[in-house]
Amino acid sequence: QVQLVESGGGWVQPGGSLRLSCAASGITFSLNAMGWYRQAPGKQRELVADINSGGSRNYADSVKGRFTISRDNANNTVYLQMNSLKPEDTAVYYCLAAWYRYSYWGQGTQVTVSS
């Protein structure tokens, strides 16, 4: 059974930082592309960042220079380091694992940025 478990969300003031983690099980982690998506109330889910099996990264323009995605294949975990957070980063953040036609989602973790 595939499980993606996100953690690290919470409340932070503007300008603050959070680090999200997504621990995967039930997949061959190193073969999967991993991604972070987010969904704000009333908006569609959008890509934040992804990293393929070779380590190549891709970021949404809105987070470039502030967020960093990384992966630890030894521990089956993908991370999202979020710095200089803004109120518009408030959303539920979801982890995605993808390999060929297979894809799996985590349950999401809430990130709230407000003063």
N, C-alpha and C positions, 0 to 999 in steps of 0.2 A: 504494500500500500504506500502510495506516494504521499509524503507530508512536507509542506513548507510552512515553517513556523517563524513569523516575524516577531521581533521585539525591539525595544529601544525608543518607542514613541513616547510622547508626553507633551507637556506644556513648556514653552520656552518664550522668553521675551524677544522682541525684535533685535537682531544682531547676534543672538545666541547660536549655540551649536547643539546638534544631536547626532548620534550615530545609530543607525538602524542596522539590525542583523537579521538574516534569514537563514535558518538552519534547515537543510534538506535531508530527507531520507527516502529510501525506496527508489532512487534513481542513480544512474552512473553520473555523478555530479560533474566530473571533469569533462564530459562530452556535451553537456548542456550549455546553451547560451542562457545567461541569467539577466533578469531585468528588474528594475523598480518602476512601478507606475503609481500614479496618484489620481484620486478622484475627490474633488471638492463638491460641496452640496450644490445640486442643480447643474452640475457640469459633467461632461463626458470624462471617462477615464483617459489619462494621457501618459505617454512615455516620459519618464524622468531621465533614466539612464539605463544603458545595458552594456554587457561585457560578454564577448563570445568565448568559445572554448580556448581560443588562442590568446586571449587577454586584450583584444582590441576593444576600445571603449567608445561609446557614443552618448552624447548628452543633448537634452533639450536646450534650446538657446536660453531659455529663462533661468537655467541653473548653471550654465557654463561659468567656470571660475569660482563657483561657490560650493558645488557638490562634487564628491569623488566616489566613484564606484570601484570596489575591489573584490577579489574572490580569494578564498583559501581552500584549495582543492583537498588538502589533507584533512580539513575539518568540515568539508561539505557546507561551507558557509559563504554567503555573499553579504557585503557590507555597503552601506551608503553613508558616507560622512557628509553631513550637512552643516555648512558654516554660513555666517552672515544671513541668518534666516530672516525672512520677511513675512508679514501677515498673509500675503498672497500664496505662501507655501503651505498654508493650513489646508489639510486634506487627510483622507485615509490613504496610507501608502501600502501598496501591494507588491509582493514578490512574485515573479514569474520565472518558471523554468521551461525551456523549450528545446526540443530535439527532433528534427525532421517534422513530422506532422503531429507530434505529441507536445502538449503544453499543459502546465499545471499552475494553479494559483494558490497563494497563501490566503489566510483569512483577513489580513490587513491589520495595520496598526495606526492609530490616530496620532497625528501631529498637529498641534495647535500653537500658533505663533501670535501672541498678543501681549499688550502691556496692561 
